[in-house]
């Protein structure tokens, strides 16, 4: 079903926004990987609500508990169960949404599919679900770093019409984390923050893009034709709440180039095959080529806004609805670790699939 991701490194998330807890089960993680809650918590802290005035003010510690699959600081090769208690729920803020569908939210479509939904905090449709993903992704990130020296860094590259182009080879996590918007360019970050503050005061929301770079992934990861690396990355990113678009390498801008302009010439760098440009975004023919993998994800404005809007209710009658409660005026700051997480899950899965398939590089 749709709650499990991956083929070898498999993650199943569970839980609702205002239930007792949320979490994930990781199956397929190799044994003897050093692991503790301290390896997982930093990424959860980056995703957590209430971390700045730019995001929802719901207060959750998001303290992870490892219930199984780890003994004496090492993974056992058995399923790793992760639990994150919910603490700060205000279900009364969602009472109107019990009967009224939020425009552009999943309230209506969940009713249409399942005939029932947990309206408290958005239930399973809430971005709170992603805490389980991020906990699982921290394990994938450590696996990639220790066994393949892979580094994953994402950042906010646009908010509305404010954008910045950064060098995908040089952006660091420290630079990303220096501002609450998670944009590595200080001047652009200040403009983005001012825009979000104004949007929030107006009871509105705004979207933008996140760019992600995966460095030092070796050549050979990916499984054509249907499990091409960029196809799995695209599916992963578009599974995130509020995501609306994905492009890798030159993306749509590449359609304005000719073949002579777009092709990435090969050359030898010692005993390594390299490319002089990277319009391909580190993937050719659905397989990583050893260059930096970089892509961009588009996120729409948050659906729940503090403005009265036309909608219908569960009896299919016309009505109006104005949002209440604590909501992100912009999902981007908290979506940065979510994008890194999904990239880590895809790459860890393909790394293990490549090893199992006895690729030429093994």
N, C-alpha and C positions, 0 to 999 in steps of 0.2 A: 504494500500500500504506500501512500504518499508520505508517510512519516519516517521512512528510512532512506538514507543516502549513502551511496558508495557500493562497490562490489566486493572488495577484499577488506579494506578499512571501512567498516560499515558503522553508521551512526543512526540511531533512532532517538528522536526527541519526544518528550511527553509533557503533559501538563497544560493548565490554563492560567490566564493572567491572575485571576482571583481565587484559584484553588489553593489547596494546602501547600503545594510545592510544584516546582518544575524541574526538569532534569533531562538526562540523556543516558543511553547505554552505548558504549563503544565496543564493537566486536571486531576482531581481526588485528588488533594492535599486537605487534611482536612481543615476545617475552624479553625480560631483562633490560627494559628501558627504564632508566632511573626516573621516578615520578613520585611527586607528593602534591598536596593541595597548594603548596607554595608555588608550584610551576603553573598552576591554572588560575589562581586568584588575580594576578596582575591584569590579564586580559579581561576578566569579568569586571574588574574595577573600572577599566576604560569604557566598557559598554554600559555600566550601571546608570540608572536614573539618578537625578538629583545632584550630578557632579558639577554643574554650573548653572548660571541663570539662563543659558541658551536652550536648556532641555527641560523635559518634564520634571516637576519637583517631587514626584513620588520618591520616598526614601526607602531604599532597599540595600541591605548590606551585601546581598548576593554572595553570601559565604558558602563555598562549595564543600560538600562532604563526599569523600570517596568511599562507597559502600562495599565494593568488591573489585577483584581483579588486580590488586596491588598488595604486596607483602614485603615487609622489611625494606620499603623504598624502591621496589622494582615491580614492573608489570609481570604478570604471570602468564600472559598469553591467553587468558580467559576473559570473558566479558567484564568491562569496567563500568560500574554503575555510578552515576554522578547525581547528587541531589542538591537542590538549591531551594530552601524554604522561602515562601512568600510571607511578607510581614506587614506591609503598609498598604492595605486594600481599603478603598472607599467605594464600595459597590453602589451606595446610594447616589453617587454622582452620575451613574449610568441608568437611573430608573426610567427616564424618558426613552432611552434607547432600547428598553425592553420591548417597546411596541412600535417605535419609529426607527426607520432605517436611515443611517447616516449616508448622505450623498457621497459616492465614490469610495465607500467603505465596503467591507465584505459581509456586512450584516445581512443584506438581502440575499446574496448568492449562497451563503451558508444555509439560510432558511430554505432556499429553493432546492439545494442539493440534499440536505439531511433531514429537513422537516423539524429541526430543533437546533437550538444554539445556546451557548452560555453567554448571555449578554453582559455579564459582569466584567467590566474592564476589557471587553472585546473577546474574552475567552481565548480560544486557540488562535484567533486572527490577530491578536495583539503582538506587537514587537517584543513583548516579554518572552515569548516563545524562544527567541534567539539566544537567551542566556544559556540554554542547554547546548545549543550549537557552539557557542563561544567556548564553553567549558571543554567540549569534545575537541574543538579546533586547537586549543592550547596543547593538547596531547599530540595532535598531528604536527603542529609547529615544532615541538621539541624533537619528535622523531626525524623530521626533515633536517633540522639544524644539526643534530648530533651525528646522523648517519650519512648526510649528503651535503652539509654545510649550506643549505638553502636558506636564504633570507627573504622575508616578505614584509613589505612596507606599503601602507596605503595612506592617502591624504585627501583632504577636500580640495578639489581643483576649481570648483565654481559654486557660487550661490546666486541663483537668479542670473542676472547678466554680468555679475562680477566674476572674473575668472583669472587664473594664473597658469602659465606653462612652466613647469619645473623639470629639471633634468632627471629622468627616471633612473639614471645610474648613480646619482649622488644624494638624493633625499634621504635623510636619516630619521629614525624614530624620535630621537631627541628633538630635532627641528620640528617635527610634526606635533609633538606633545607640548611645545612651548606656549601655545595659546589654546583656549577652550574650543575653538572652532576646528582645530587640527588642520590648519593650513600652514605649510612650512615657510611661507613668505610673510613676514610681519606686517608690512604695509597693506597687502591684500587682505590678510586676516583681520586687520582693524576695520576695513571697509565692510567685510562680510559680517562681522559681529554687529556693526552699526545697523546694517540692513535687517538682520534677524531681530534685533531689539525693536526696531520700528514696526516690523511686521507683527511681532507679538503684542505690542501696545495697541495695534489696530484690530486685534482679535482674529488675525489671519495666519497663514502659513506660507512657506516657500520651499522650493526644491533646489536641486543642483546636481553636481557630479562628484564622484570619487574616482581618483586614479590609483591604480595598484601596480607595484613592481615586484616581480619574483626574480631574484638574482641567484645565479650559480646553479640553476637546475641543469642537469646534464642533458646532452642530446640523447634522444631515443624514447622519451616518455610520451605516451599517447597510443590509442588503439583504433586506427582507422578500420572501417569507414564510419561507423555510427558513433563510436566513442572517441572521436577526434578530441585532442586535448582542449582546443578552443571551444568545441561544442559542449564538453562537460563543464568548462569554466562558465560558459554562457548560461547553461541550465542552473548551475549553482548560484550565480549572481541574481538571476531572474527569479529564484525561489525566495529571495529576501523580501520582507515587507516593504511596500512602496517603490520597489524597483520597476523601472519602465524601459530601460534600454541598456544594451551592452555592445561595446566595440573593442576590438583588439588590434594592436599595432596601429597602422595608419587609419584603420576604420573607414568611416564614410568619406573622410577627406581624401583617402587614397583613390577614390573614383575620379578625382579631378586630375590625377597624374597619368602620364603615359607609361608604358612598360619600361622604357629607358630610364625614366625618373624613379619608378617605383621599385624595380628589381634591386635586390641586395647582393652586390658582388662578393663572391667568396675569395678568401686569401688564407695562406698558411701563417699561423703565429706559433713558431716552433713546431711542435707535433700536433697542434690543435687547429681544426678547421674553424675559421671565424668569418663574419660578414662585416663589410666596411660600413654599411648602414643597417638599420633595423626596422624598416617599414613593416616587416612581417610580424613584429611583436614577439619574436622568439619562438614562433611556431610556423612550420611549413609542412603542408600535407597532413595536418593533424597531429604532428609529432614535434616535440621540442627540439630545437637545433643548437642548444647550448648558449644562445644569447639571452639577454634579459627578457623575460616575458612581461609585457605590460599591457594593461587594458583599462577601460573606463566604464563606469556604471552610472546610469542616470537614475535619480530618485525624484519622484513627484512630490508636490507639496502635501503635507499631512492632511488626511481627509477630515479629521475632527477639528473644527474651527469654532471660535466663539462669536459666530455671526449667524443670524437667522437665515435658514435656507428652506426652499421648497423640497418636500419629500413625500413619501407615502408611509402608511403604517402597516402592521401585520394583517389588517383586514382589507388592505389595498384601497385605502381611502386617502385622498389628498390631504396633506397637513403641512406644518412647518416644524422645524427643529433648530434649536440653538445649542451648541456644545457646552458642556459643563465639565468641571474636573480639571485634572492635571494632564496636559498633553504636550508633546514636542511641537514647537512652532516650526522646527526644521529637524529632520531626522539625521542629517549628515554627520554631526559630531559623534553620535553614538553608532552610526553605521560604519564608520571607519574600521573598528575592530571586527565588525560582522563581515565585511568584505575580505579582510585578511583571513578570517576564520574559514570562509568557504573556499578561498584559494588554497589554504593549507589542507583542507579535507580532500579536495580534488587531487592535489599533487601527491599527498601521502598515498592515496588510493592507487594512483597511476605508478608511483614508485614501486609499490608492492606487486602490482600486476605485471610490471616489466620484469621484476625479479622472478616471479613465478613463471613467466613465459620464456625465461632463459634468453633474454635479448642479447644482441651481439656485444653490448657493453658490459655484460656480467662476467 
